[in-house]
Amino acid sequence: MGTEQPAGPWTVLKLLDWTRSYLERAGVDAPRLAGETLLAHVLACQRIDLYARFDSTPTPQQLAAYREFVRRVSEHEPVAYLVGEKEFYSLTFHVTPAVLIPRPETEILVSEAVNHLQGLGRPGVMWDVCTGSGCVGIATAMQVDDLTGLATDVSEGAVAVAQENAERHGVTDRLRFRVADLLNKPADCRDLSAFDVITTNPPYVTNGEPIAESVKREPTEALRAGPNGLDVIRPLIAAAPDHLNIGGVLILEFGILQGEAVCDLLDAVEQFDDPRVIRDHQDLDRAVVATRLS
Ligand code: GLN
């Protein structure tokens, strides 16, 4: 906006066009979507509503607020943190810098969990480990009415955000949110045993792997997991069978290059059958389902 004033006032359409090229030059991913998300937030409307008001002119206050958001995004602050929410599995989740921003690829964990739980023929019990914003556990509970269970994270800040999301989506009577390190079950949850499903999107980025500027604003403890990225996945796989029913499944997300290493870890656990690798929306190996057989 600085010196490149357009002819006439800043309409919604002009703002979006300007923002796209400005953020593109700043090296921001999905610049058009970023502009739309920020402008819809400032105008307190849905993104889709912007299309019906391309010719309208935001007030000077709205323009100032929008300009400030765009500046921050050009410096790689994630849009989701600025607007305080992110869509996942068609649900809106509150997010803060205390939690990893839900990714579309993680939705496959929910689809797998829902499939398994719906096939049980009785109410299922789930544990979502490393729950972060709570997105996987909550989205699953929204799909499976009789589901109960537990969602845990080692970060107190994350559990507070997850709890808030559970309240927003009305599942606090079915899911408990607790601070816990990996599969160390909280003392007040001992009544929950033998889970049908354990889902987890743990940290798995290798320590040395470069990450995008905006990802650097997300909690390191939700991302990095040692020299080969397996420091959290390894203990999770080792402990999971003790908490699963016979026939219960571990549904675990991993990095696209870790499929073989993760399958080796699962193969080494006698109680699991052959792991099944599943692909994400981009057709990349992204998660694994392992069933406890004995
Ligand atoms: N897929 C995420 C990213 O690369 C990482 C998520 C994770 O470590 N669990 O940004």
Residues whose N, C-alpha, C, O or C-beta is under 5 A from the ligand:
A	BS01	LIG	N201 P202 P203 Y204 V205 A222 L223
